Amino acid sequence: MSLDVWLIYLLAAIGLSLAPGPNSLLALTHGALHGRRRTLFTISGGSLGFVLLIALSMFGIGALIKASLVWLAVLKWVGGLYLVWLGIQVWRAPPVDLSDQPTPVQTGGAALFRQGALAAATNPKGLLFFSAFLPHFIDPGRSLLLQFVLMAATFVVIEFVTEYVLASAAHRIRPWLTRAGRRFNHVCGGIFMLIGVGLLLRE
């Protein structure tokens, strides 16, 4: 992956990590319930789940590319349109409501890790998302394994930092989401739509 392509991927990954999703919501909730240090178990589990999703997406896409490069072009167009559609859904979504949370209970690190991993790995929308997002950055002329390592490491580091910040600021963010949740969804939805359109125009 060339430096300019990686920088585009980096910016896109940052935007995507900031958008609301199951793992960011889980990190926010666990941060409020268990504190930021214990939420590191949750975030680490989610990171493993994301690596698995990226691996499934990339190597599945790699198999299609080996069959025909036409599939890569098809996946790029379908992926760009999917990201625009996803942005519209996020834009129209109701604000995140964290006002009715259960009373904190002591939960083991293994259980928190498992919850984070399952939230990422069992989300079918995650697999669809990465299958739509990653083809735009795959170079069929280079090692797929090296590209996987670079893409997975980049995304996981960004996601880890983002979720840790959410967990650390959980008590301050919750009231803000109540007040400005819909505007936040508009911003995140707009990011998805801009990324989708930008990737389509980049062809």
Order of alpha helices (4+ residues) and beta strands (2+ residues): alpha-alpha-alpha-alpha-alpha-alpha-alpha-alpha
